[in-house]
Amino acid sequence: MYAISPTKIEILTDLIARALAQGYRTVYVEAFEYLMLENGFENTIKFLLNLKDRVVAEGGTLVLVINPEVLNEKQRRIIEREFEEFS
């Protein structure tokens, strides 16, 4: 387990990519709201889309926990559209 600043998304992405390469297949992301608060919605959604692509490429599973009440309508639609097929 690693402690990483929530503003260091690139480090988190790298660690997850390494874990996937080592054979891990399930990625669990909780507290999206916190990442969004620290990095902004745009950077956080880019992180999630990058993560989704990496997990799918490795045949893995991405579990994403988001409180929809913290999102505005546009943000919620973006997430629903991008992750609809994975619901």
Helices and strands as residue ranges (DSSP letters): H 9-21, E 26-29, H 32-39, H 41-57, E 61-64, G 68-70, H 73-83, G 84-86
